[in-house]
Amino acid sequence: EGSPQEGGSPLEGVSPPAEPPRAQPPGDFYLVKWILWKGQRTALVTQSENGPCPLLAIINILLLQWKASWGGSGGDPQIARGGVKLPPQTEVVTAEELMAHLGNCILATQPRDTSEGLQLNFQQNISDTMTVLPKLSTGLDVNVRFTGVSDFEYTPECIVFDLLNIPLYHGWLVDPQSPEQVQAVGKLSYNQLVEKIITCKHASDSRLVSEGLVAEQFLESTASQLTFHGLCELTARAREGELGVFFRNNHFSTMIKHKGHLYLLVTDQGFLQEEGVVWESLHSVDGDSCFCDTDFHLSHPLGKDGATVAPPDPRLQQRQVDQDFMVALSLQQGQDPPSVLSDLELARQLQHEEYQQHHPHP
Protein backbone atom coordinates (compact mmCIF):
# COMPACT_ATOMS: atom_id res chain seq x y z
CA GLU A 1 0.00 0.00 0.00
CA GLY A 2 1.24 3.51 -0.81
CA SER A 3 2.11 6.00 1.89
CA PRO A 4 0.61 9.54 1.96
CA GLN A 5 2.51 12.05 -0.17
CA GLU A 6 4.57 14.68 1.60
CA GLY A 7 3.22 18.25 1.67
CA GLY A 8 -0.31 19.31 0.90
CA SER A 9 -1.83 15.95 1.71
CA PRO A 10 -5.61 16.19 2.17
CA LEU A 11 -5.15 13.92 5.21
CA GLU A 12 -3.06 16.48 7.09
CA GLY A 13 -4.60 17.44 10.40
CA VAL A 14 -7.13 14.61 10.20
CA SER A 15 -7.13 12.19 13.13
CA PRO A 16 -6.40 8.56 12.25
CA PRO A 17 -9.44 6.29 12.16
CA ALA A 18 -10.47 4.74 15.46
CA GLU A 19 -9.18 1.27 16.24
CA PRO A 20 -11.61 -1.53 15.33
CA PRO A 21 -13.65 -2.91 18.27
CA ARG A 22 -11.47 -6.03 18.39
CA ALA A 23 -8.43 -4.01 19.40
CA GLN A 24 -9.88 -2.56 22.59
CA PRO A 25 -13.45 -3.52 23.51
CA PRO A 26 -15.25 -1.86 26.43
CA GLY A 27 -14.55 -3.00 29.98
CA ASP A 28 -17.07 -5.85 30.22
CA PHE A 29 -16.03 -7.46 26.95
CA TYR A 30 -13.37 -10.11 26.50
CA LEU A 31 -11.51 -11.04 23.33
CA VAL A 32 -11.60 -14.69 22.27
CA LYS A 33 -8.46 -16.52 21.16
CA TRP A 34 -8.83 -19.73 19.16
CA ILE A 35 -6.23 -22.48 19.51
CA LEU A 36 -5.88 -26.08 18.38
CA TRP A 37 -6.18 -28.03 21.65
CA LYS A 38 -5.72 -31.81 21.43
CA GLY A 39 -6.68 -31.66 17.76
CA GLN A 40 -9.85 -29.60 18.25
CA ARG A 41 -10.36 -25.91 17.59
CA THR A 42 -10.95 -24.50 21.06
CA ALA A 43 -11.78 -21.02 22.33
CA LEU A 44 -9.95 -19.26 25.16
CA VAL A 45 -11.07 -16.03 26.79
CA THR A 46 -8.34 -13.38 27.22
CA GLN A 47 -8.17 -10.27 29.39
CA SER A 48 -6.71 -6.82 28.78
CA GLU A 49 -5.95 -5.97 32.39
CA ASN A 50 -3.98 -8.06 34.84
CA GLY A 51 -6.87 -8.22 37.30
CA PRO A 52 -7.91 -11.09 39.58
CA CYS A 53 -10.78 -12.36 37.37
CA PRO A 54 -11.49 -15.87 38.67
CA LEU A 55 -14.32 -15.95 36.09
CA LEU A 56 -11.82 -16.37 33.23
CA ALA A 57 -9.81 -19.04 35.05
CA ILE A 58 -12.97 -21.12 35.56
CA ILE A 59 -14.44 -20.48 32.09
CA ASN A 60 -11.17 -21.41 30.37
CA ILE A 61 -11.04 -24.70 32.27
CA LEU A 62 -14.57 -25.53 31.08
CA LEU A 63 -13.54 -24.60 27.53
CA LEU A 64 -10.40 -26.75 27.65
CA GLN A 65 -12.51 -29.62 29.03
CA TRP A 66 -14.99 -29.00 26.19
CA LYS A 67 -17.79 -28.65 28.72
CA ALA A 68 -18.59 -25.37 27.05
CA SER A 69 -20.57 -25.58 23.81
CA TRP A 70 -18.91 -22.90 21.72
CA GLY A 71 -19.63 -24.49 18.36
CA GLY A 72 -22.83 -24.30 16.36
CA SER A 73 -23.89 -22.11 13.48
CA GLY A 74 -23.87 -18.34 13.27
CA GLY A 75 -26.29 -15.97 14.91
CA ASP A 76 -26.68 -14.56 18.37
CA PRO A 77 -25.50 -16.53 21.39
CA GLN A 78 -28.22 -18.80 22.66
CA ILE A 79 -28.62 -20.29 26.09
CA ALA A 80 -28.81 -23.99 25.40
CA ARG A 81 -28.73 -27.11 27.53
CA GLY A 82 -24.97 -27.44 26.99
CA GLY A 83 -24.22 -23.81 27.83
CA VAL A 84 -23.81 -20.65 25.78
CA LYS A 85 -23.44 -21.50 22.10
CA LEU A 86 -21.32 -19.10 20.09
CA PRO A 87 -20.45 -19.31 16.40
CA PRO A 88 -16.89 -20.51 15.65
CA GLN A 89 -15.96 -17.05 14.33
CA THR A 90 -16.65 -15.40 17.70
CA GLU A 91 -14.07 -12.73 18.48
CA VAL A 92 -15.65 -10.96 21.46
CA VAL A 93 -17.75 -12.24 24.37
CA THR A 94 -19.45 -10.23 27.11
CA ALA A 95 -19.23 -10.79 30.85
CA GLU A 96 -23.01 -11.39 30.86
CA GLU A 97 -22.66 -14.20 28.31
CA LEU A 98 -19.89 -15.80 30.34
CA MET A 99 -21.98 -15.56 33.52
CA ALA A 100 -25.00 -17.09 31.78
CA HIS A 101 -22.86 -19.92 30.49
CA LEU A 102 -21.31 -20.54 33.90
CA GLY A 103 -24.74 -20.54 35.54
CA ASN A 104 -25.86 -23.18 33.03
CA CYS A 105 -22.83 -25.34 33.73
CA ILE A 106 -23.51 -25.13 37.47
CA LEU A 107 -27.19 -26.04 37.05
CA ALA A 108 -26.10 -29.02 34.95
CA THR A 109 -24.25 -30.44 37.97
CA GLN A 110 -27.57 -31.45 39.60
CA PRO A 111 -27.08 -34.87 41.25
CA ARG A 112 -28.78 -37.87 39.65
CA ASP A 113 -29.75 -39.12 43.08
CA THR A 114 -33.26 -37.77 43.67
CA SER A 115 -33.28 -38.27 47.45
CA GLU A 116 -34.81 -35.29 49.24
CA GLY A 117 -31.72 -34.56 51.36
CA LEU A 118 -29.36 -34.36 48.39
CA GLN A 119 -31.79 -32.23 46.38
CA LEU A 120 -32.26 -29.77 49.25
CA ASN A 121 -28.48 -29.55 49.73
CA PHE A 122 -28.02 -28.98 45.98
CA GLN A 123 -30.69 -26.24 45.96
CA GLN A 124 -28.97 -24.51 48.89
CA ASN A 125 -25.57 -24.73 47.15
CA ILE A 126 -27.08 -23.33 43.95
CA SER A 127 -28.64 -20.46 45.90
CA ASP A 128 -25.30 -19.68 47.60
CA THR A 129 -23.45 -19.92 44.28
CA MET A 130 -25.78 -17.55 42.45
CA THR A 131 -25.10 -14.98 45.18
CA VAL A 132 -21.36 -15.36 44.62
CA LEU A 133 -21.39 -15.35 40.78
CA PRO A 134 -21.33 -11.53 40.34
CA LYS A 135 -18.05 -11.41 42.31
CA LEU A 136 -16.33 -13.74 39.85
CA SER A 137 -15.56 -10.96 37.37
CA THR A 138 -13.95 -8.74 40.02
CA GLY A 139 -12.41 -10.98 42.68
CA LEU A 140 -13.22 -13.54 45.34
CA ASP A 141 -12.70 -13.54 49.09
CA VAL A 142 -10.14 -16.35 49.22
CA ASN A 143 -8.13 -16.84 52.41
CA VAL A 144 -5.22 -19.30 52.25
CA ARG A 145 -3.92 -21.52 55.03
CA PHE A 146 -0.17 -22.17 54.95
CA THR A 147 -0.43 -25.89 55.76
CA GLY A 148 -1.27 -27.38 52.35
CA VAL A 149 -1.71 -26.43 48.69
CA SER A 150 -5.47 -27.11 48.86
CA ASP A 151 -5.98 -25.54 52.29
CA PHE A 152 -8.22 -22.47 52.30
CA GLU A 153 -10.57 -21.06 54.90
CA TYR A 154 -14.00 -22.23 53.77
CA THR A 155 -16.06 -19.33 52.44
CA PRO A 156 -19.23 -19.32 50.30
CA GLU A 157 -17.02 -18.47 47.31
CA CYS A 158 -15.45 -21.95 47.46
CA ILE A 159 -18.79 -23.57 46.56
CA VAL A 160 -18.37 -22.54 42.90
CA PHE A 161 -15.20 -24.65 42.63
CA ASP A 162 -16.78 -27.55 44.52
CA LEU A 163 -19.90 -27.70 42.35
CA LEU A 164 -17.88 -27.62 39.12
CA ASN A 165 -15.36 -30.11 40.55
CA ILE A 166 -12.48 -27.72 39.84
CA PRO A 167 -9.55 -27.94 42.28
CA LEU A 168 -8.31 -24.66 43.77
CA TYR A 169 -4.60 -24.53 44.65
CA HIS A 170 -2.00 -22.18 46.07
CA GLY A 171 1.73 -22.59 46.76
CA TRP A 172 2.22 -20.37 49.81
CA LEU A 173 3.39 -22.95 52.34
CA VAL A 174 5.50 -22.86 55.48
CA ASP A 175 8.72 -24.84 55.15
CA PRO A 176 8.49 -27.83 57.55
CA GLN A 177 12.29 -27.60 57.87
CA SER A 178 11.78 -24.35 59.79
CA PRO A 179 10.22 -25.33 63.16
CA GLU A 180 10.17 -21.70 64.33
CA GLN A 181 7.97 -20.70 61.39
CA VAL A 182 5.80 -23.81 61.75
CA GLN A 183 5.22 -22.90 65.41
CA ALA A 184 4.52 -19.22 64.68
CA VAL A 185 2.19 -19.76 61.72
CA GLY A 186 0.49 -23.01 62.76
CA LYS A 187 -2.84 -23.73 61.07
CA LEU A 188 -3.84 -20.08 60.88
CA SER A 189 -5.25 -18.54 57.73
CA TYR A 190 -3.65 -15.44 56.22
CA ASN A 191 -6.20 -13.11 57.85
CA GLN A 192 -5.76 -14.80 61.24
CA LEU A 193 -1.97 -14.59 60.94
CA VAL A 194 -2.10 -10.85 60.26
CA GLU A 195 -4.28 -10.42 63.36
CA LYS A 196 -1.84 -12.51 65.41
CA ILE A 197 1.12 -10.37 64.29
CA ILE A 198 -0.69 -7.19 65.37
CA THR A 199 -1.69 -8.72 68.72
CA CYS A 200 1.79 -10.11 69.43
CA LYS A 201 3.42 -6.72 68.88
CA HIS A 202 1.62 -5.39 71.95
CA ALA A 203 1.96 -8.53 74.07
CA SER A 204 3.81 -8.47 77.40
CA ASP A 205 4.93 -12.10 76.95
CA SER A 206 8.33 -12.11 75.20
CA ARG A 207 7.59 -15.52 73.67
CA LEU A 208 4.51 -14.12 71.92
CA VAL A 209 6.45 -11.05 70.77
CA SER A 210 9.09 -13.37 69.30
CA GLU A 211 6.45 -15.52 67.56
CA GLY A 212 4.89 -12.40 66.08
CA LEU A 213 8.24 -11.30 64.66
CA VAL A 214 8.87 -14.75 63.14
CA ALA A 215 5.39 -14.73 61.57
CA GLU A 216 5.93 -11.23 60.19
CA GLN A 217 9.29 -12.23 58.76
CA PHE A 218 7.64 -15.25 57.10
CA LEU A 219 5.09 -13.02 55.33
CA GLU A 220 7.79 -10.56 54.25
CA SER A 221 10.21 -13.21 52.98
CA THR A 222 7.45 -15.00 51.03
CA ALA A 223 5.77 -11.92 49.57
CA SER A 224 5.72 -13.63 46.16
CA GLN A 225 3.22 -16.08 47.75
CA LEU A 226 5.02 -19.11 46.32
CA THR A 227 7.67 -21.00 48.31
CA PHE A 228 10.07 -23.78 47.30
CA HIS A 229 8.19 -26.19 49.54
CA GLY A 230 4.89 -24.96 48.09
CA LEU A 231 6.06 -25.51 44.51
CA CYS A 232 7.27 -29.03 45.31
CA GLU A 233 4.01 -29.89 47.09
CA LEU A 234 1.97 -28.39 44.27
CA THR A 235 3.84 -30.46 41.69
CA ALA A 236 3.37 -33.62 43.77
CA ARG A 237 -0.28 -32.99 44.63
CA ALA A 238 -1.69 -32.03 41.22
CA ARG A 239 -2.67 -35.03 39.11
CA GLU A 240 -1.24 -35.60 35.64
CA GLY A 241 -3.40 -33.87 33.01
CA GLU A 242 -5.52 -32.20 35.69
CA LEU A 243 -6.85 -28.69 35.09
CA GLY A 244 -7.20 -26.51 38.17
CA VAL A 245 -7.14 -22.91 39.35
CA PHE A 246 -3.93 -21.54 40.89
CA PHE A 247 -4.28 -18.62 43.32
CA ARG A 248 -1.34 -16.27 43.88
CA ASN A 249 -1.09 -12.55 44.68
CA ASN A 250 -4.86 -12.16 44.38
CA HIS A 251 -4.72 -13.52 40.83
CA PHE A 252 -6.46 -16.66 39.57
CA SER A 253 -4.80 -18.66 36.77
CA THR A 254 -5.77 -21.80 34.88
CA MET A 255 -3.16 -24.46 35.69
CA ILE A 256 -2.37 -27.87 34.22
CA LYS A 257 0.13 -30.60 35.03
CA HIS A 258 1.77 -32.09 31.93
CA LYS A 259 4.44 -34.80 32.08
CA GLY A 260 5.17 -34.00 35.70
CA HIS A 261 5.51 -30.24 35.26
CA LEU A 262 3.16 -27.34 35.93
CA TYR A 263 2.02 -24.75 33.40
CA LEU A 264 -0.24 -21.69 33.63
CA LEU A 265 -2.55 -20.66 30.79
CA VAL A 266 -1.47 -17.39 29.11
CA THR A 267 -4.59 -15.20 28.98
CA ASP A 268 -2.93 -11.83 28.40
CA GLN A 269 -4.64 -10.08 25.49
CA GLY A 270 -1.20 -9.05 24.21
CA PHE A 271 -0.70 -12.64 23.02
CA LEU A 272 -4.05 -12.78 21.21
CA GLN A 273 -2.45 -13.28 17.78
CA GLU A 274 0.40 -15.47 19.08
CA GLU A 275 -0.85 -18.99 18.43
CA GLY A 276 2.51 -20.34 19.59
CA VAL A 277 2.09 -18.85 23.08
CA VAL A 278 -0.51 -20.78 25.09
CA TRP A 279 1.16 -21.95 28.32
CA GLU A 280 3.78 -20.53 30.68
CA SER A 281 5.91 -22.89 32.76
CA LEU A 282 5.68 -22.73 36.55
CA HIS A 283 8.94 -24.28 37.73
CA SER A 284 10.57 -21.46 39.69
CA VAL A 285 9.54 -19.25 42.61
CA ASP A 286 11.41 -16.20 41.31
CA GLY A 287 9.30 -15.69 38.18
CA ASP A 288 11.76 -17.36 35.81
CA SER A 289 9.55 -19.08 33.23
CA CYS A 290 9.23 -19.86 29.54
CA PHE A 291 6.34 -19.76 27.08
CA CYS A 292 5.11 -22.93 25.39
CA ASP A 293 2.69 -23.73 22.60
CA THR A 294 -0.49 -25.79 22.84
CA ASP A 295 1.57 -29.03 22.84
CA PHE A 296 3.89 -27.73 25.60
CA HIS A 297 6.83 -27.26 23.24
CA LEU A 298 8.97 -24.19 23.80
CA SER A 299 7.59 -21.23 21.82
CA HIS A 300 9.75 -20.02 18.93
CA PRO A 301 11.25 -16.63 19.83
CA LEU A 302 11.34 -13.96 17.11
CA GLY A 303 14.71 -12.85 15.74
CA LYS A 304 15.77 -9.23 15.17
CA ASP A 305 14.51 -9.31 11.59
CA GLY A 306 11.16 -10.75 12.67
CA ALA A 307 12.03 -14.22 11.38
CA THR A 308 11.36 -17.16 13.62
CA VAL A 309 14.47 -18.52 15.26
CA ALA A 310 14.88 -22.29 15.35
CA PRO A 311 13.74 -23.46 18.78
CA PRO A 312 16.14 -25.16 21.15
CA ASP A 313 15.96 -28.93 21.50
CA PRO A 314 12.80 -29.63 23.59
CA ARG A 315 14.75 -32.34 25.44
CA LEU A 316 17.29 -29.70 26.45
CA GLN A 317 14.48 -27.45 27.63
CA GLN A 318 12.96 -30.31 29.65
CA ARG A 319 16.38 -31.09 31.16
CA GLN A 320 16.69 -27.44 32.23
CA VAL A 321 13.22 -27.49 33.85
CA ASP A 322 14.04 -30.78 35.61
CA GLN A 323 17.31 -29.31 36.87
CA ASP A 324 15.59 -26.18 38.25
CA PHE A 325 13.08 -28.39 40.04
CA MET A 326 15.81 -30.56 41.61
CA VAL A 327 17.63 -27.45 42.87
CA ALA A 328 14.38 -26.19 44.45
CA LEU A 329 13.73 -29.59 46.03
CA SER A 330 17.26 -29.77 47.49
CA LEU A 331 17.06 -26.27 48.95
CA GLN A 332 13.65 -27.01 50.43
CA GLN A 333 14.99 -30.17 52.10
CA GLY A 334 17.94 -28.27 53.54
CA GLN A 335 20.47 -30.09 51.37
CA ASP A 336 23.24 -28.64 49.24
CA PRO A 337 21.86 -28.06 45.75
CA PRO A 338 23.27 -30.26 42.99
CA SER A 339 25.81 -28.67 40.68
CA VAL A 340 23.94 -26.57 38.14
CA LEU A 341 24.84 -27.01 34.49
CA SER A 342 24.63 -24.23 31.93
CA ASP A 343 22.52 -24.66 28.79
CA LEU A 344 25.71 -25.37 26.85
CA GLU A 345 26.81 -28.03 29.34
CA LEU A 346 23.34 -29.59 29.28
CA ALA A 347 23.45 -29.65 25.48
CA ARG A 348 26.88 -31.32 25.56
CA GLN A 349 25.62 -33.87 28.08
CA LEU A 350 22.64 -34.64 25.84
CA GLN A 351 24.92 -34.92 22.81
CA HIS A 352 27.25 -37.27 24.70
CA GLU A 353 24.33 -39.48 25.76
CA GLU A 354 23.12 -39.67 22.15
CA TYR A 355 26.63 -40.60 20.99
CA GLN A 356 26.83 -43.36 23.61
CA GLN A 357 23.42 -44.62 22.51
CA HIS A 358 24.42 -44.87 18.84
CA HIS A 359 27.99 -46.07 19.52
CA PRO A 360 27.69 -48.66 22.30
CA HIS A 361 30.88 -50.16 23.65
CA PRO A 362 31.62 -53.61 22.20
VENKAWO-V721519 format. One record per pair of residues at least 12 apart in sequence whose C-alpha atoms are under 10 Angstrom apart, sorted by the first residue. I is the first residue (numbers start at 1). J is the second residue. Records with the same first field share a line. If there is no record, write none. Layout:
BEGIN
I: J, J
END
This chain:
BEGIN
21: 91, 92
22: 91, 92
23: 48, 269, 272
24: 48, 269
25: 48, 92, 93, 94
26: 94
27: 47, 48, 49, 94, 95
28: 47, 93, 94, 95, 96, 137
29: 45, 46, 47, 48, 92, 93, 94, 95, 96, 97, 98
30: 44, 45, 46, 47, 48, 56, 91, 92, 93, 94, 95, 98, 269
31: 44, 45, 46, 47, 48, 90, 91, 92, 93, 94, 267, 268, 269, 272
32: 44, 45, 46, 47, 89, 90, 91, 92, 93, 267, 269, 272
33: 45, 46, 90, 91, 92, 267, 269, 271, 272, 273, 274, 275, 278
34: 88, 89, 90, 91, 272, 273, 275
35: 274, 275, 276, 277, 278, 293, 294
36: 275, 293, 294, 295
37: 64, 65, 66, 278, 293, 294, 295
38: 64, 294, 295
39: 294
40: 64, 66
41: 70, 71, 88
42: 60, 63, 64, 65, 66, 68, 70, 71, 88
43: 60, 63, 64, 66, 68, 70, 71, 86, 88, 89, 90, 91
44: 56, 57, 59, 60, 61, 62, 63, 64, 265, 266, 267, 272, 278
45: 57, 59, 60, 63, 91, 92, 93, 98, 266, 267, 268, 269, 272
46: 60, 92, 93, 265, 266, 267, 268, 269, 270, 271, 272
47: 266, 267, 268, 269, 270, 272
48: 267, 268, 269, 270, 272
49: 267, 268, 269, 270
50: 251, 267, 268, 269
51: 137, 138, 139, 250, 251, 252
52: 136, 137, 138, 139, 140, 247, 248, 249, 250, 251, 252, 253
53: 135, 136, 137, 138, 139, 140, 250, 251, 252, 253
54: 135, 136, 137, 138, 139, 140, 245, 246, 247, 250, 251, 252, 253, 254
55: 95, 98, 99, 102, 133, 134, 135, 136, 137, 138, 139, 140, 252, 253
56: 95, 98, 136, 137, 252, 253, 254, 267
57: 136, 244, 245, 246, 247, 251, 252, 253, 254, 255, 265, 267
58: 102, 136, 160, 161, 164, 166, 243, 244, 245, 252, 253, 254
59: 98, 99, 101, 102, 105, 254
60: 243, 245, 253, 254, 265, 267
61: 166, 242, 243, 244, 245, 253, 254, 255, 256, 265
62: 102, 105, 164, 166, 243
64: 243, 254
65: 242, 243
67: 82, 83, 105
68: 82, 83, 84, 85, 86, 101, 102, 104, 105
69: 81, 82, 83, 84, 85, 86, 87, 101
70: 82, 83, 84, 85, 86, 87, 88, 89, 90
71: 84, 85, 86, 87, 88, 89, 90
72: 85, 86, 87, 88
73: 85, 86, 87, 88, 89
74: 86, 87, 88, 89, 90
75: 87
77: 90, 93, 97
78: 97, 100, 101
79: 97, 100, 101, 104
80: 101, 104
81: 101, 104, 105, 107, 108
82: 101, 104, 105, 108
83: 97, 98, 100, 101, 102, 103, 104, 105, 106, 107, 108
84: 97, 98, 99, 100, 101, 102, 103, 104, 105
85: 97, 101
95: 134, 136, 137
96: 134, 137
98: 137
99: 130, 133, 134, 136, 137
100: 133
102: 133, 160, 164
103: 126, 129, 130, 133, 160
105: 163, 164
106: 125, 126, 129, 130, 160, 161, 163, 164
107: 122, 123, 126, 163, 164
108: 163, 164
109: 122, 126, 163, 164, 165
110: 122, 123, 126, 163
122: 163
125: 156, 159, 160, 162, 163
126: 159, 160, 163
128: 156, 157, 159, 160
129: 156, 157, 158, 159, 160, 161, 163
130: 160
131: 156, 157
132: 156, 157, 158, 159, 160
133: 157, 160
135: 157
136: 157, 160
139: 157, 250, 251, 252
140: 155, 156, 157, 158, 250, 251, 252
141: 153, 154, 155, 156, 157, 158, 250
142: 154, 155, 156, 157, 158, 190, 247, 250
143: 155, 189, 190, 191, 192, 250
144: 169, 170, 171, 172, 173, 188, 189, 190, 191, 247, 248
145: 170, 172, 173, 174, 185, 186, 187, 188, 189, 190, 191, 192, 193
146: 170, 171, 172, 173, 174, 175, 182, 185, 186, 187, 188, 189, 190, 193, 230
147: 171, 172, 173, 174, 175, 176, 182, 185, 186, 187, 188, 189, 230
148: 169, 170, 171, 172, 173, 174, 187, 229, 230, 233, 234, 237
149: 168, 169, 170, 171, 172, 173, 229, 230, 231, 232, 233, 234, 235, 237, 238, 246, 247
150: 167, 168, 169, 170, 171, 234, 237, 238, 246
151: 168, 169, 170, 171, 172, 173, 187, 189
152: 168, 169, 170, 188, 189, 190
153: 188, 189, 190, 191
161: 244, 245
165: 244
166: 242, 243, 244, 245
167: 238, 242, 243, 244, 245, 246, 255
168: 243, 244, 245, 246, 247, 252, 253, 254, 255
169: 234, 237, 238, 244, 245, 246, 247, 248, 252, 253, 255
170: 225, 226, 227, 230, 231, 233, 234, 245, 246, 247, 248, 249, 252
171: 224, 225, 226, 227, 228, 229, 230, 231, 232, 233, 234, 235, 246, 247, 248, 285
172: 190, 219, 222, 223, 224, 225, 226, 227, 228, 229, 230, 231, 234, 247, 248, 249
173: 185, 222, 225, 226, 227, 228, 229, 230, 231, 233, 234
174: 186, 218, 219, 222, 226, 227, 228, 229, 230
175: 218, 227, 228, 229, 230, 332, 333, 334
176: 229, 332, 333
177: 229, 332, 333, 334
178: 332, 334
180: 210, 211, 214, 215
181: 211, 213, 214, 215, 216, 217, 218
182: 214, 215, 218
183: 211, 214, 215
184: 196, 197, 208, 210, 211, 212, 213, 214, 215, 216, 218
185: 197, 211, 212, 214, 215, 216, 218, 219
186: 215
190: 219
193: 212, 215, 216, 219
194: 212, 215, 216, 219
195: 212
196: 208, 209, 211, 212, 215, 216
197: 209, 210, 211, 212, 213, 214, 215, 216
198: 212, 213, 216
199: 212
200: 212, 213, 215
201: 213
222: 285
223: 249
224: 248, 249, 285, 286, 287
225: 247, 248, 249, 250, 285
226: 247, 248, 249, 284, 285, 286, 287
227: 284, 285, 286, 328, 332
228: 283, 284, 285, 286, 325, 327, 328, 329, 330, 331, 332, 333
229: 285, 328, 329, 330, 331, 332, 333
230: 285, 332
231: 262, 282, 283, 284, 285, 325, 328, 329, 332
232: 283, 284, 325, 326, 328, 329, 332
233: 329
234: 246, 257, 261, 262
235: 257, 260, 261, 262, 282, 283, 325
236: 257, 260, 261
237: 257
238: 255, 256, 257, 258, 260, 261, 262
239: 256, 257, 258, 259, 260
240: 256, 257, 258, 259, 260, 261, 262
241: 255, 256, 257, 258, 259, 260, 261, 262
242: 255, 256, 257, 258, 262
243: 255, 256, 257, 258, 263, 264
244: 256, 257, 264
245: 264, 265
246: 264
252: 264
253: 265, 266, 267
254: 266, 267, 279
255: 279, 280, 281, 282
256: 279, 281, 282
257: 281, 282
258: 295, 296
259: 296, 318
260: 322
261: 281, 282, 283, 318, 321, 322, 325
262: 279, 280, 281, 282, 283
263: 278, 279, 280, 281, 282, 283, 289, 290, 291, 292, 296
264: 278, 279, 280, 281, 282, 291, 292
265: 277, 278, 279, 280, 281, 291, 292, 294
266: 278, 279, 280, 281, 291, 292, 293
267: 279
274: 293, 299
275: 292, 293, 294, 299
276: 291, 292, 293, 294, 295, 296, 297, 298, 299, 300, 301
277: 290, 291, 292, 293, 294, 296, 297, 298, 299, 300, 301
278: 291, 292, 293, 294, 295, 296, 297, 299
279: 291, 292, 293, 294, 295, 296, 297, 298, 299
280: 292, 293, 296, 298, 299
281: 296, 298, 321
282: 321, 325
283: 321, 322, 323, 324, 325, 328
284: 321, 324, 325, 327, 328
285: 328
288: 324
289: 321
290: 317, 321
296: 314
297: 311, 312, 313, 314, 315, 317, 318
298: 311, 312, 313, 314, 317, 318
299: 311, 312
300: 312
312: 343, 347
313: 347, 350
315: 346, 347, 350
316: 343, 344, 346, 347, 348, 349, 350, 351
317: 343, 346, 347
319: 341, 343, 346, 347, 350
320: 340, 341, 342, 343, 346, 347
323: 338, 339, 340, 341, 346
324: 337, 338, 340
326: 338, 340
327: 339, 340
END
